[in-house]
């Protein structure tokens, strides 16, 4: 199970979509047609981000 990280969710007027990001994980973002969809996508992205960091021997926040 993934450690809990704060997630920011906001509406992008420019892209006309909800965006979620995890500030503690650089460039880890997700998007969706609803806030919940964006959060679900960023949670999947976070798992991949953390797996890649561990595989590369990088420290995980």
N, C-alpha and C positions, 0 to 999 in steps of 0.2 A: 504494500500500500504506500502511496505517495505521502511524504511529509506535507503538512498543511502550509501553504503559502498564500499571502494576501493576493486577491485577484481584483484588478480594476476593470470595470465595464463602462463603456461609454458609446454614445451614438455618434457616428461619423457622418456629418452633413455632406462632406465631399464624396464619400463612397456610398452613402445611403444604406449603411449596414451597421449592426452592432459589433463592436470590437472589444475583446477581452485581452488583457495582458497581465503578466506576472512580473512586477518590477524586479524581484530578486533573481530572475532568470533572464538575462539579456536576450532580446529578440524573440522571446517566447510569447507568441500571440495567437489568437484564434478569432474567427468572425462568424456571424450567423444572422439570420433574419429576426431572431429574438435574443434578448439578453441570455436566456438559458442556453440556447444553441451555441452562442459564443463562448460561454463558460465551459460547456461540454467539450467544445473543440480545443480550448486552451488547456484543459486537463489532459487530453490525449497528447497534445504537443509537449506538455511539461514532462510526462512520462518518457517520451522520446528524448527530450533535452537531457534529462537526468541520466538515462541509460547511456547516451552518447558521451556525456561528461565522465561518467564512471569508467566506461570502456577506454577512454583516452587518458585515464589517470588524473583528470582534473579534479580539483576540490569542488564539492557540492555545497552551496549555501544552505 
